[in-house]
Amino acid sequence: MQVLSYLIPISLFLGGVGLVAFVYTVRSDQYNDPEGDAQRILSGQYDDKPKV
């Protein structure tokens, strides 16, 4: 049962790190254009085989 005294603070710390990372990505506007990626992948402008 002593291992829980180590695991609980470690898990809370890692959860906090994940929360801080999520808040950072939201504040740096990384989720502004979700439709742009969807349209870009469907467009024929970009090709898997570039012309040399």
C-alpha positions, 0 to 999 in steps of 0.5 A: 500500500505504500506504493500508492503514496508514490503513484497518486502524486505522480499521476496528479503531476502528469495529469497537471502537465497534460492539462497545462499542455492542452491549455497552451495549445488552446491559447496558441490557436492551434484549433482555429481551422479544423475544416481547413485540414479536411478540405486540404486532404480532399483537394486534388492540388496536392499529389502523392507523386510530385512531378519532377 
